[in-house]
């Protein structure tokens, strides 16, 4: 990502993600995931808990890359559409 893309991405995350976080469906999914994680952690020993934390960190990193890629693709599509619609 270029510096400009990174700044735009961070702006979107900080200023525009409220729509998702305010969505009742998002809140339901988030609460369910937190509950399931807590239930699982209760059943794990220290080593298994560390494995879970490592897995969750890797999944979070993967998801971040996916979101950044979608963001970049959206910007590219906007540029292409702008060129088609406003030659």
PDB file with one MODEL, atoms N, CA, C and O in Angstrom:
MODEL        1
ATOM      1  N   UNK A   1       0.845  -1.172   0.000  1.00  0.00           N
ATOM      2  CA  UNK A   1       0.000   0.000   0.000  1.00  0.00           C
ATOM      3  C   UNK A   1       0.889   1.234   0.000  1.00  0.00           C
ATOM      4  O   UNK A   1       1.897   1.289   0.705  1.00  0.00           O
ATOM      5  N   UNK A   2       0.510   2.204  -0.786  1.00  0.00           N
ATOM      6  CA  UNK A   2       1.251   3.462  -0.768  1.00  0.00           C
ATOM      7  C   UNK A   2       0.897   4.227   0.514  1.00  0.00           C
ATOM      8  O   UNK A   2      -0.058   3.886   1.212  1.00  0.00           O
ATOM      9  N   UNK A   3       1.677   5.257   0.803  1.00  0.00           N
ATOM     10  CA  UNK A   3       1.390   6.073   1.992  1.00  0.00           C
ATOM     11  C   UNK A   3      -0.001   6.709   1.903  1.00  0.00           C
ATOM     12  O   UNK A   3      -0.737   6.760   2.888  1.00  0.00           O
ATOM     13  N   UNK A   4      -0.347   7.196   0.696  1.00  0.00           N
ATOM     14  CA  UNK A   4      -1.661   7.813   0.532  1.00  0.00           C
ATOM     15  C   UNK A   4      -2.774   6.793   0.747  1.00  0.00           C
ATOM     16  O   UNK A   4      -3.762   7.084   1.422  1.00  0.00           O
ATOM     17  N   UNK A   5      -2.621   5.603   0.177  1.00  0.00           N
ATOM     18  CA  UNK A   5      -3.637   4.564   0.378  1.00  0.00           C
ATOM     19  C   UNK A   5      -3.761   4.207   1.846  1.00  0.00           C
ATOM     20  O   UNK A   5      -4.869   4.033   2.355  1.00  0.00           O
ATOM     21  N   UNK A   6      -2.634   4.098   2.528  1.00  0.00           N
ATOM     22  CA  UNK A   6      -2.656   3.767   3.959  1.00  0.00           C
ATOM     23  C   UNK A   6      -3.408   4.847   4.733  1.00  0.00           C
ATOM     24  O   UNK A   6      -4.212   4.531   5.610  1.00  0.00           O
ATOM     25  N   UNK A   7      -3.153   6.122   4.415  1.00  0.00           N
ATOM     26  CA  UNK A   7      -3.845   7.213   5.106  1.00  0.00           C
ATOM     27  C   UNK A   7      -5.348   7.159   4.837  1.00  0.00           C
ATOM     28  O   UNK A   7      -6.148   7.345   5.754  1.00  0.00           O
ATOM     29  N   UNK A   8      -5.736   6.905   3.586  1.00  0.00           N
ATOM     30  CA  UNK A   8      -7.154   6.800   3.253  1.00  0.00           C
ATOM     31  C   UNK A   8      -7.798   5.614   3.962  1.00  0.00           C
ATOM     32  O   UNK A   8      -8.914   5.711   4.472  1.00  0.00           O
ATOM     33  N   UNK A   9      -7.089   4.508   3.987  1.00  0.00           N
ATOM     34  CA  UNK A   9      -7.606   3.308   4.657  1.00  0.00           C
ATOM     35  C   UNK A   9      -7.812   3.583   6.148  1.00  0.00           C
ATOM     36  O   UNK A   9      -8.856   3.241   6.702  1.00  0.00           O
ATOM     37  N   UNK A  10      -6.833   4.193   6.790  1.00  0.00           N
ATOM     38  CA  UNK A  10      -6.950   4.497   8.216  1.00  0.00           C
ATOM     39  C   UNK A  10      -8.086   5.483   8.470  1.00  0.00           C
ATOM     40  O   UNK A  10      -8.787   5.375   9.476  1.00  0.00           O
ATOM     41  N   UNK A  11      -8.273   6.451   7.557  1.00  0.00           N
ATOM     42  CA  UNK A  11      -9.380   7.389   7.689  1.00  0.00           C
ATOM     43  C   UNK A  11     -10.715   6.650   7.654  1.00  0.00           C
ATOM     44  O   UNK A  11     -11.595   6.894   8.480  1.00  0.00           O
ATOM     45  N   UNK A  12     -10.851   5.745   6.689  1.00  0.00           N
ATOM     46  CA  UNK A  12     -12.093   4.973   6.561  1.00  0.00           C
ATOM     47  C   UNK A  12     -12.349   4.173   7.834  1.00  0.00           C
ATOM     48  O   UNK A  12     -13.460   4.168   8.363  1.00  0.00           O
ATOM     49  N   UNK A  13     -11.315   3.501   8.316  1.00  0.00           N
ATOM     50  CA  UNK A  13     -11.472   2.670   9.516  1.00  0.00           C
ATOM     51  C   UNK A  13     -11.857   3.530  10.716  1.00  0.00           C
ATOM     52  O   UNK A  13     -12.752   3.165  11.478  1.00  0.00           O
ATOM     53  N   UNK A  14     -11.194   4.662  10.889  1.00  0.00           N
ATOM     54  CA  UNK A  14     -11.454   5.505  12.060  1.00  0.00           C
ATOM     55  C   UNK A  14     -12.767   6.278  11.969  1.00  0.00           C
ATOM     56  O   UNK A  14     -13.457   6.454  12.974  1.00  0.00           O
ATOM     57  N   UNK A  15     -13.112   6.738  10.773  1.00  0.00           N
ATOM     58  CA  UNK A  15     -14.245   7.657  10.647  1.00  0.00           C
ATOM     59  C   UNK A  15     -15.511   7.048  10.078  1.00  0.00           C
ATOM     60  O   UNK A  15     -16.598   7.579  10.306  1.00  0.00           O
ATOM     61  N   UNK A  16     -15.406   5.947   9.343  1.00  0.00           N
ATOM     62  CA  UNK A  16     -16.566   5.462   8.624  1.00  0.00           C
ATOM     63  C   UNK A  16     -17.035   4.071   9.043  1.00  0.00           C
ATOM     64  O   UNK A  16     -18.082   3.612   8.586  1.00  0.00           O
ATOM     65  N   UNK A  17     -16.284   3.400   9.896  1.00  0.00           N
ATOM     66  CA  UNK A  17     -16.651   2.038  10.280  1.00  0.00           C
ATOM     67  C   UNK A  17     -17.792   1.995  11.288  1.00  0.00           C
ATOM     68  O   UNK A  17     -18.299   0.916  11.595  1.00  0.00           O
ATOM     69  N   UNK A  18     -18.196   3.125  11.797  1.00  0.00           N
ATOM     70  CA  UNK A  18     -19.303   3.165  12.746  1.00  0.00           C
ATOM     71  C   UNK A  18     -20.563   2.521  12.203  1.00  0.00           C
ATOM     72  O   UNK A  18     -21.359   1.960  12.956  1.00  0.00           O
ATOM     73  N   UNK A  19     -20.743   2.602  10.886  1.00  0.00           N
ATOM     74  CA  UNK A  19     -21.915   1.981  10.268  1.00  0.00           C
ATOM     75  C   UNK A  19     -21.941   0.487  10.536  1.00  0.00           C
ATOM     76  O   UNK A  19     -22.993  -0.083  10.825  1.00  0.00           O
ATOM     77  N   UNK A  20     -20.784  -0.143  10.438  1.00  0.00           N
ATOM     78  CA  UNK A  20     -20.729  -1.594  10.688  1.00  0.00           C
ATOM     79  C   UNK A  20     -20.886  -1.870  12.176  1.00  0.00           C
ATOM     80  O   UNK A  20     -21.645  -2.754  12.573  1.00  0.00           O
ATOM     81  N   UNK A  21     -20.173  -1.117  12.991  1.00  0.00           N
ATOM     82  CA  UNK A  21     -20.200  -1.374  14.426  1.00  0.00           C
ATOM     83  C   UNK A  21     -21.563  -1.085  15.042  1.00  0.00           C
ATOM     84  O   UNK A  21     -21.907  -1.641  16.085  1.00  0.00           O
ATOM     85  N   UNK A  22     -22.336  -0.219  14.401  1.00  0.00           N
ATOM     86  CA  UNK A  22     -23.674   0.095  14.897  1.00  0.00           C
ATOM     87  C   UNK A  22     -24.729  -0.885  14.385  1.00  0.00           C
ATOM     88  O   UNK A  22     -25.872  -0.870  14.844  1.00  0.00           O
ATOM     89  N   UNK A  23     -24.347  -1.727  13.443  1.00  0.00           N
ATOM     90  CA  UNK A  23     -25.279  -2.682  12.843  1.00  0.00           C
ATOM     91  C   UNK A  23     -25.629  -3.766  13.863  1.00  0.00           C
ATOM     92  O   UNK A  23     -24.726  -4.388  14.423  1.00  0.00           O
ATOM     93  N   UNK A  24     -26.910  -4.007  14.116  1.00  0.00           N
ATOM     94  CA  UNK A  24     -27.306  -5.033  15.091  1.00  0.00           C
ATOM     95  C   UNK A  24     -26.774  -6.424  14.745  1.00  0.00           C
ATOM     96  O   UNK A  24     -26.401  -7.186  15.637  1.00  0.00           O
ATOM     97  N   UNK A  25     -26.740  -6.750  13.471  1.00  0.00           N
ATOM     98  CA  UNK A  25     -26.228  -8.057  13.059  1.00  0.00           C
ATOM     99  C   UNK A  25     -24.742  -8.189  13.404  1.00  0.00           C
ATOM    100  O   UNK A  25     -24.304  -9.237  13.879  1.00  0.00           O
ATOM    101  N   UNK A  26     -23.971  -7.131  13.165  1.00  0.00           N
ATOM    102  CA  UNK A  26     -22.550  -7.137  13.517  1.00  0.00           C
ATOM    103  C   UNK A  26     -22.378  -7.322  15.026  1.00  0.00           C
ATOM    104  O   UNK A  26     -21.541  -8.107  15.471  1.00  0.00           O
ATOM    105  N   UNK A  27     -23.172  -6.598  15.799  1.00  0.00           N
ATOM    106  CA  UNK A  27     -23.070  -6.705  17.260  1.00  0.00           C
ATOM    107  C   UNK A  27     -23.422  -8.117  17.721  1.00  0.00           C
ATOM    108  O   UNK A  27     -22.785  -8.650  18.629  1.00  0.00           O
ATOM    109  N   UNK A  28     -24.430  -8.724  17.102  1.00  0.00           N
ATOM    110  CA  UNK A  28     -24.813 -10.099  17.454  1.00  0.00           C
ATOM    111  C   UNK A  28     -23.679 -11.079  17.156  1.00  0.00           C
ATOM    112  O   UNK A  28     -23.343 -11.919  17.991  1.00  0.00           O
ATOM    113  N   UNK A  29     -23.089 -10.968  15.954  1.00  0.00           N
ATOM    114  CA  UNK A  29     -21.975 -11.846  15.590  1.00  0.00           C
ATOM    115  C   UNK A  29     -20.795 -11.661  16.537  1.00  0.00           C
ATOM    116  O   UNK A  29     -20.168 -12.629  16.967  1.00  0.00           O
ATOM    117  N   UNK A  30     -20.508 -10.414  16.850  1.00  0.00           N
ATOM    118  CA  UNK A  30     -19.380 -10.100  17.728  1.00  0.00           C
ATOM    119  C   UNK A  30     -19.602 -10.667  19.134  1.00  0.00           C
ATOM    120  O   UNK A  30     -18.698 -11.265  19.717  1.00  0.00           O
ATOM    121  N   UNK A  31     -20.793 -10.478  19.667  1.00  0.00           N
ATOM    122  CA  UNK A  31     -21.104 -10.984  21.006  1.00  0.00           C
ATOM    123  C   UNK A  31     -21.039 -12.509  21.031  1.00  0.00           C
ATOM    124  O   UNK A  31     -20.524 -13.090  21.987  1.00  0.00           O
ATOM    125  N   UNK A  32     -21.548 -13.152  20.004  1.00  0.00           N
ATOM    126  CA  UNK A  32     -21.523 -14.614  19.922  1.00  0.00           C
ATOM    127  C   UNK A  32     -20.080 -15.114  19.858  1.00  0.00           C
ATOM    128  O   UNK A  32     -19.726 -16.077  20.539  1.00  0.00           O
ATOM    129  N   UNK A  33     -19.252 -14.467  19.048  1.00  0.00           N
ATOM    130  CA  UNK A  33     -17.849 -14.875  18.933  1.00  0.00           C
ATOM    131  C   UNK A  33     -17.131 -14.712  20.270  1.00  0.00           C
ATOM    132  O   UNK A  33     -16.356 -15.585  20.662  1.00  0.00           O
ATOM    133  N   UNK A  34     -17.374 -13.621  20.967  1.00  0.00           N
ATOM    134  CA  UNK A  34     -16.743 -13.398  22.266  1.00  0.00           C
ATOM    135  C   UNK A  34     -17.184 -14.455  23.281  1.00  0.00           C
ATOM    136  O   UNK A  34     -16.377 -14.951  24.067  1.00  0.00           O
ATOM    137  N   UNK A  35     -18.465 -14.787  23.250  1.00  0.00           N
ATOM    138  CA  UNK A  35     -18.982 -15.803  24.172  1.00  0.00           C
ATOM    139  C   UNK A  35     -18.345 -17.162  23.888  1.00  0.00           C
ATOM    140  O   UNK A  35     -17.921 -17.859  24.810  1.00  0.00           O
ATOM    141  N   UNK A  36     -18.280 -17.535  22.611  1.00  0.00           N
ATOM    142  CA  UNK A  36     -17.691 -18.826  22.244  1.00  0.00           C
ATOM    143  C   UNK A  36     -16.206 -18.877  22.601  1.00  0.00           C
ATOM    144  O   UNK A  36     -15.708 -19.902  23.065  1.00  0.00           O
ATOM    145  N   UNK A  37     -15.504 -17.763  22.380  1.00  0.00           N
ATOM    146  CA  UNK A  37     -14.091 -17.723  22.734  1.00  0.00           C
ATOM    147  C   UNK A  37     -13.910 -17.889  24.244  1.00  0.00           C
ATOM    148  O   UNK A  37     -13.027 -18.626  24.682  1.00  0.00           O
ATOM    149  N   UNK A  38     -14.730 -17.220  25.030  1.00  0.00           N
ATOM    150  CA  UNK A  38     -14.638 -17.330  26.487  1.00  0.00           C
ATOM    151  C   UNK A  38     -14.913 -18.756  26.944  1.00  0.00           C
ATOM    152  O   UNK A  38     -14.231 -19.277  27.827  1.00  0.00           O
ATOM    153  N   UNK A  39     -15.926 -19.389  26.333  1.00  0.00           N
ATOM    154  CA  UNK A  39     -16.247 -20.778  26.682  1.00  0.00           C
ATOM    155  C   UNK A  39     -15.077 -21.703  26.349  1.00  0.00           C
ATOM    156  O   UNK A  39     -14.736 -22.592  27.130  1.00  0.00           O
ATOM    157  N   UNK A  40     -14.477 -21.491  25.206  1.00  0.00           N
ATOM    158  CA  UNK A  40     -13.343 -22.318  24.802  1.00  0.00           C
ATOM    159  C   UNK A  40     -12.147 -22.102  25.723  1.00  0.00           C
ATOM    160  O   UNK A  40     -11.498 -23.064  26.133  1.00  0.00           O
ATOM    161  N   UNK A  41     -11.855 -20.849  26.048  1.00  0.00           N
ATOM    162  CA  UNK A  41     -10.711 -20.552  26.926  1.00  0.00           C
ATOM    163  C   UNK A  41     -10.846 -21.237  28.292  1.00  0.00           C
ATOM    164  O   UNK A  41      -9.854 -21.663  28.883  1.00  0.00           O
ATOM    165  N   UNK A  42     -12.088 -21.336  28.782  1.00  0.00           N
ATOM    166  CA  UNK A  42     -12.313 -21.987  30.070  1.00  0.00           C
ATOM    167  C   UNK A  42     -11.902 -23.458  30.051  1.00  0.00           C
ATOM    168  O   UNK A  42     -11.554 -24.024  31.088  1.00  0.00           O
ATOM    169  N   UNK A  43     -11.941 -24.064  28.887  1.00  0.00           N
ATOM    170  CA  UNK A  43     -11.652 -25.499  28.760  1.00  0.00           C
ATOM    171  C   UNK A  43     -10.194 -25.793  28.426  1.00  0.00           C
ATOM    172  O   UNK A  43      -9.789 -26.955  28.395  1.00  0.00           O
ATOM    173  N   UNK A  44      -9.403 -24.749  28.177  1.00  0.00           N
ATOM    174  CA  UNK A  44      -8.032 -24.951  27.724  1.00  0.00           C
ATOM    175  C   UNK A  44      -7.024 -24.782  28.845  1.00  0.00           C
ATOM    176  O   UNK A  44      -7.228 -24.005  29.778  1.00  0.00           O
ATOM    177  N   UNK A  45      -5.930 -25.527  28.732  1.00  0.00           N
ATOM    178  CA  UNK A  45      -4.821 -25.299  29.656  1.00  0.00           C
ATOM    179  C   UNK A  45      -3.931 -24.181  29.092  1.00  0.00           C
ATOM    180  O   UNK A  45      -4.248 -23.606  28.050  1.00  0.00           O
ATOM    181  N   UNK A  46      -2.842 -23.878  29.762  1.00  0.00           N
ATOM    182  CA  UNK A  46      -1.982 -22.753  29.384  1.00  0.00           C
ATOM    183  C   UNK A  46      -1.430 -22.898  27.961  1.00  0.00           C
ATOM    184  O   UNK A  46      -1.455 -21.947  27.180  1.00  0.00           O
ATOM    185  N   UNK A  47      -0.938 -24.079  27.635  1.00  0.00           N
ATOM    186  CA  UNK A  47      -0.348 -24.304  26.309  1.00  0.00           C
ATOM    187  C   UNK A  47      -1.409 -24.206  25.213  1.00  0.00           C
ATOM    188  O   UNK A  47      -1.171 -23.625  24.154  1.00  0.00           O
ATOM    189  N   UNK A  48      -2.560 -24.771  25.476  1.00  0.00           N
ATOM    190  CA  UNK A  48      -3.650 -24.714  24.495  1.00  0.00           C
ATOM    191  C   UNK A  48      -4.164 -23.278  24.329  1.00  0.00           C
ATOM    192  O   UNK A  48      -4.532 -22.864  23.230  1.00  0.00           O
ATOM    193  N   UNK A  49      -4.184 -22.529  25.432  1.00  0.00           N
ATOM    194  CA  UNK A  49      -4.596 -21.133  25.368  1.00  0.00           C
ATOM    195  C   UNK A  49      -3.630 -20.338  24.501  1.00  0.00           C
ATOM    196  O   UNK A  49      -4.047 -19.480  23.723  1.00  0.00           O
ATOM    197  N   UNK A  50      -2.340 -20.624  24.638  1.00  0.00           N
ATOM    198  CA  UNK A  50      -1.345 -19.938  23.808  1.00  0.00           C
ATOM    199  C   UNK A  50      -1.545 -20.273  22.332  1.00  0.00           C
ATOM    200  O   UNK A  50      -1.425 -19.399  21.473  1.00  0.00           O
ATOM    201  N   UNK A  51      -1.850 -21.534  22.038  1.00  0.00           N
ATOM    202  CA  UNK A  51      -2.137 -21.918  20.655  1.00  0.00           C
ATOM    203  C   UNK A  51      -3.355 -21.166  20.120  1.00  0.00           C
ATOM    204  O   UNK A  51      -3.358 -20.712  18.976  1.00  0.00           O
ATOM    205  N   UNK A  52      -4.379 -21.038  20.945  1.00  0.00           N
ATOM    206  CA  UNK A  52      -5.579 -20.297  20.548  1.00  0.00           C
ATOM    207  C   UNK A  52      -5.224 -18.838  20.267  1.00  0.00           C
ATOM    208  O   UNK A  52      -5.647 -18.282  19.253  1.00  0.00           O
ATOM    209  N   UNK A  53      -4.458 -18.223  21.147  1.00  0.00           N
ATOM    210  CA  UNK A  53      -4.060 -16.824  20.955  1.00  0.00           C
ATOM    211  C   UNK A  53      -3.250 -16.653  19.676  1.00  0.00           C
ATOM    212  O   UNK A  53      -3.446 -15.688  18.937  1.00  0.00           O
ATOM    213  N   UNK A  54      -2.341 -17.586  19.416  1.00  0.00           N
ATOM    214  CA  UNK A  54      -1.554 -17.530  18.185  1.00  0.00           C
ATOM    215  C   UNK A  54      -2.455 -17.649  16.958  1.00  0.00           C
ATOM    216  O   UNK A  54      -2.290 -16.911  15.986  1.00  0.00           O
ATOM    217  N   UNK A  55      -3.402 -18.575  17.008  1.00  0.00           N
ATOM    218  CA  UNK A  55      -4.336 -18.762  15.900  1.00  0.00           C
ATOM    219  C   UNK A  55      -5.160 -17.498  15.672  1.00  0.00           C
ATOM    220  O   UNK A  55      -5.300 -17.044  14.536  1.00  0.00           O
ATOM    221  N   UNK A  56      -5.702 -16.934  16.736  1.00  0.00           N
ATOM    222  CA  UNK A  56      -6.525 -15.735  16.600  1.00  0.00           C
ATOM    223  C   UNK A  56      -5.716 -14.564  16.043  1.00  0.00           C
ATOM    224  O   UNK A  56      -6.233 -13.779  15.248  1.00  0.00           O
ATOM    225  N   UNK A  57      -4.465 -14.441  16.450  1.00  0.00           N
ATOM    226  CA  UNK A  57      -3.593 -13.378  15.931  1.00  0.00           C
ATOM    227  C   UNK A  57      -3.367 -13.564  14.430  1.00  0.00           C
ATOM    228  O   UNK A  57      -3.441 -12.603  13.664  1.00  0.00           O
ATOM    229  N   UNK A  58      -3.089 -14.805  14.012  1.00  0.00           N
ATOM    230  CA  UNK A  58      -2.872 -15.084  12.591  1.00  0.00           C
ATOM    231  C   UNK A  58      -4.138 -14.833  11.774  1.00  0.00           C
ATOM    232  O   UNK A  58      -4.071 -14.279  10.676  1.00  0.00           O
ATOM    233  N   UNK A  59      -5.281 -15.234  12.304  1.00  0.00           N
ATOM    234  CA  UNK A  59      -6.545 -14.991  11.610  1.00  0.00           C
ATOM    235  C   UNK A  59      -6.822 -13.497  11.487  1.00  0.00           C
ATOM    236  O   UNK A  59      -7.317 -13.034  10.459  1.00  0.00           O
ATOM    237  N   UNK A  60      -6.503 -12.754  12.526  1.00  0.00           N
ATOM    238  CA  UNK A  60      -6.691 -11.309  12.494  1.00  0.00           C
ATOM    239  C   UNK A  60      -5.782 -10.667  11.446  1.00  0.00           C
ATOM    240  O   UNK A  60      -6.211  -9.779  10.710  1.00  0.00           O
ATOM    241  N   UNK A  61      -4.543 -11.111  11.379  1.00  0.00           N
ATOM    242  CA  UNK A  61      -3.606 -10.583  10.377  1.00  0.00           C
ATOM    243  C   UNK A  61      -4.103 -10.909   8.971  1.00  0.00           C
ATOM    244  O   UNK A  61      -4.073 -10.055   8.086  1.00  0.00           O
ATOM    245  N   UNK A  62      -4.553 -12.130   8.770  1.00  0.00           N
ATOM    246  CA  UNK A  62      -5.070 -12.529   7.463  1.00  0.00           C
ATOM    247  C   UNK A  62      -6.278 -11.667   7.083  1.00  0.00           C
ATOM    248  O   UNK A  62      -6.394 -11.210   5.947  1.00  0.00           O
ATOM    249  N   UNK A  63      -7.162 -11.458   8.039  1.00  0.00           N
ATOM    250  CA  UNK A  63      -8.348 -10.650   7.773  1.00  0.00           C
ATOM    251  C   UNK A  63      -7.964  -9.205   7.442  1.00  0.00           C
ATOM    252  O   UNK A  63      -8.578  -8.584   6.575  1.00  0.00           O
ATOM    253  N   UNK A  64      -6.971  -8.680   8.115  1.00  0.00           N
ATOM    254  CA  UNK A  64      -6.506  -7.318   7.827  1.00  0.00           C
ATOM    255  C   UNK A  64      -5.996  -7.201   6.396  1.00  0.00           C
ATOM    256  O   UNK A  64      -6.287  -6.225   5.704  1.00  0.00           O
ATOM    257  N   UNK A  65      -5.243  -8.190   5.960  1.00  0.00           N
ATOM    258  CA  UNK A  65      -4.741  -8.185   4.582  1.00  0.00           C
ATOM    259  C   UNK A  65      -5.908  -8.261   3.598  1.00  0.00           C
ATOM    260  O   UNK A  65      -5.908  -7.578   2.573  1.00  0.00           O
ATOM    261  N   UNK A  66      -6.895  -9.088   3.912  1.00  0.00           N
ATOM    262  CA  UNK A  66      -8.071  -9.193   3.044  1.00  0.00           C
ATOM    263  C   UNK A  66      -8.799  -7.849   2.948  1.00  0.00           C
ATOM    264  O   UNK A  66      -9.181  -7.424   1.858  1.00  0.00           O
ATOM    265  N   UNK A  67      -8.988  -7.183   4.087  1.00  0.00           N
ATOM    266  CA  UNK A  67      -9.677  -5.892   4.087  1.00  0.00           C
ATOM    267  C   UNK A  67      -8.891  -4.839   3.315  1.00  0.00           C
ATOM    268  O   UNK A  67      -9.473  -4.048   2.573  1.00  0.00           O
ATOM    269  N   UNK A  68      -7.578  -4.826   3.487  1.00  0.00           N
ATOM    270  CA  UNK A  68      -6.744  -3.874   2.759  1.00  0.00           C
ATOM    271  C   UNK A  68      -6.810  -4.133   1.263  1.00  0.00           C
ATOM    272  O   UNK A  68      -6.829  -3.193   0.469  1.00  0.00           O
ATOM    273  N   UNK A  69      -6.844  -5.403   0.872  1.00  0.00           N
ATOM    274  CA  UNK A  69      -6.937  -5.751  -0.542  1.00  0.00           C
ATOM    275  C   UNK A  69      -8.273  -5.314  -1.125  1.00  0.00           C
ATOM    276  O   UNK A  69      -8.321  -4.792  -2.239  1.00  0.00           O
ATOM    277  N   UNK A  70      -9.352  -5.520  -0.391  1.00  0.00           N
ATOM    278  CA  UNK A  70     -10.665  -5.070  -0.850  1.00  0.00           C
ATOM    279  C   UNK A  70     -10.664  -3.546  -0.989  1.00  0.00           C
ATOM    280  O   UNK A  70     -11.210  -3.013  -1.956  1.00  0.00           O
ATOM    281  N   UNK A  71     -10.068  -2.856  -0.050  1.00  0.00           N
ATOM    282  CA  UNK A  71      -9.990  -1.400  -0.108  1.00  0.00           C
ATOM    283  C   UNK A  71      -9.218  -0.952  -1.349  1.00  0.00           C
ATOM    284  O   UNK A  71      -9.677  -0.078  -2.084  1.00  0.00           O
ATOM    285  N   UNK A  72      -8.059  -1.543  -1.580  1.00  0.00           N
ATOM    286  CA  UNK A  72      -7.259  -1.182  -2.756  1.00  0.00           C
ATOM    287  C   UNK A  72      -8.015  -1.485  -4.045  1.00  0.00           C
ATOM    288  O   UNK A  72      -7.995  -0.685  -4.980  1.00  0.00           O
ATOM    289  N   UNK A  73      -8.670  -2.619  -4.098  1.00  0.00           N
ATOM    290  CA  UNK A  73      -9.435  -2.990  -5.288  1.00  0.00           C
ATOM    291  C   UNK A  73     -10.582  -2.017  -5.524  1.00  0.00           C
ATOM    292  O   UNK A  73     -10.893  -1.687  -6.668  1.00  0.00           O
ATOM    293  N   UNK A  74     -11.203  -1.564  -4.461  1.00  0.00           N
ATOM    294  CA  UNK A  74     -12.292  -0.602  -4.577  1.00  0.00           C
ATOM    295  C   UNK A  74     -11.782   0.720  -5.135  1.00  0.00           C
ATOM    296  O   UNK A  74     -12.432   1.327  -5.986  1.00  0.00           O
ATOM    297  N   UNK A  75     -10.620   1.171  -4.661  1.00  0.00           N
ATOM    298  CA  UNK A  75     -10.044   2.404  -5.199  1.00  0.00           C
ATOM    299  C   UNK A  75      -9.716   2.255  -6.683  1.00  0.00           C
ATOM    300  O   UNK A  75      -9.975   3.163  -7.474  1.00  0.00           O
ATOM    301  N   UNK A  76      -9.148   1.115  -7.056  1.00  0.00           N
ATOM    302  CA  UNK A  76      -8.825   0.875  -8.461  1.00  0.00           C
ATOM    303  C   UNK A  76     -10.088   0.863  -9.311  1.00  0.00           C
ATOM    304  O   UNK A  76     -10.105   1.430 -10.404  1.00  0.00           O
ATOM    305  N   UNK A  77     -11.141   0.224  -8.825  1.00  0.00           N
ATOM    306  CA  UNK A  77     -12.403   0.184  -9.556  1.00  0.00           C
ATOM    307  C   UNK A  77     -12.978   1.592  -9.711  1.00  0.00           C
ATOM    308  O   UNK A  77     -13.493   1.933 -10.776  1.00  0.00           O
ATOM    309  N   UNK A  78     -12.896   2.401  -8.674  1.00  0.00           N
ATOM    310  CA  UNK A  78     -13.386   3.784  -8.752  1.00  0.00           C
ATOM    311  C   UNK A  78     -12.634   4.555  -9.828  1.00  0.00           C
ATOM    312  O   UNK A  78     -13.240   5.301 -10.597  1.00  0.00           O
ATOM    313  N   UNK A  79     -11.317   4.378  -9.886  1.00  0.00           N
ATOM    314  CA  UNK A  79     -10.525   5.054 -10.921  1.00  0.00           C
ATOM    315  C   UNK A  79     -10.954   4.597 -12.310  1.00  0.00           C
ATOM    316  O   UNK A  79     -11.108   5.414 -13.218  1.00  0.00           O
ATOM    317  N   UNK A  80     -11.147   3.288 -12.471  1.00  0.00           N
ATOM    318  CA  UNK A  80     -11.559   2.754 -13.770  1.00  0.00           C
ATOM    319  C   UNK A  80     -12.931   3.282 -14.164  1.00  0.00           C
ATOM    320  O   UNK A  80     -13.131   3.702 -15.304  1.00  0.00           O
ATOM    321  N   UNK A  81     -13.866   3.265 -13.238  1.00  0.00           N
ATOM    322  CA  UNK A  81     -15.207   3.770 -13.530  1.00  0.00           C
ATOM    323  C   UNK A  81     -15.184   5.260 -13.830  1.00  0.00           C
ATOM    324  O   UNK A  81     -15.913   5.731 -14.704  1.00  0.00           O
ATOM    325  N   UNK A  82     -14.375   5.981 -13.131  1.00  0.00           N
ATOM    326  CA  UNK A  82     -14.251   7.413 -13.389  1.00  0.00           C
ATOM    327  C   UNK A  82     -13.746   7.650 -14.801  1.00  0.00           C
ATOM    328  O   UNK A  82     -14.200   8.573 -15.477  1.00  0.00           O
ATOM    329  N   UNK A  83     -12.809   6.821 -15.253  1.00  0.00           N
ATOM    330  CA  UNK A  83     -12.286   6.949 -16.617  1.00  0.00           C
ATOM    331  C   UNK A  83     -13.314   6.588 -17.662  1.00  0.00           C
ATOM    332  O   UNK A  83     -13.322   7.175 -18.744  1.00  0.00           O
ATOM    333  N   UNK A  84     -14.186   5.632 -17.367  1.00  0.00           N
ATOM    334  CA  UNK A  84     -15.223   5.207 -18.313  1.00  0.00           C
ATOM    335  C   UNK A  84     -16.367   6.224 -18.333  1.00  0.00           C
ATOM    336  O   UNK A  84     -16.862   6.587 -19.400  1.00  0.00           O
ATOM    337  N   UNK A  85     -16.775   6.672 -17.170  1.00  0.00           N
ATOM    338  CA  UNK A  85     -17.936   7.554 -17.082  1.00  0.00           C
ATOM    339  C   UNK A  85     -17.600   9.019 -17.369  1.00  0.00           C
ATOM    340  O   UNK A  85     -18.454   9.782 -17.822  1.00  0.00           O
ATOM    341  N   UNK A  86     -16.361   9.401 -17.105  1.00  0.00           N
ATOM    342  CA  UNK A  86     -15.941  10.796 -17.308  1.00  0.00           C
ATOM    343  C   UNK A  86     -14.638  10.832 -18.110  1.00  0.00           C
ATOM    344  O   UNK A  86     -13.580  11.146 -17.565  1.00  0.00           O
ATOM    345  N   UNK A  87     -14.717  10.509 -19.411  1.00  0.00           N
ATOM    346  CA  UNK A  87     -13.474  10.445 -20.215  1.00  0.00           C
ATOM    347  C   UNK A  87     -12.835  11.789 -20.438  1.00  0.00           C
ATOM    348  O   UNK A  87     -11.796  11.878 -21.091  1.00  0.00           O
TER     349      UNK A  87
ENDMDL
END
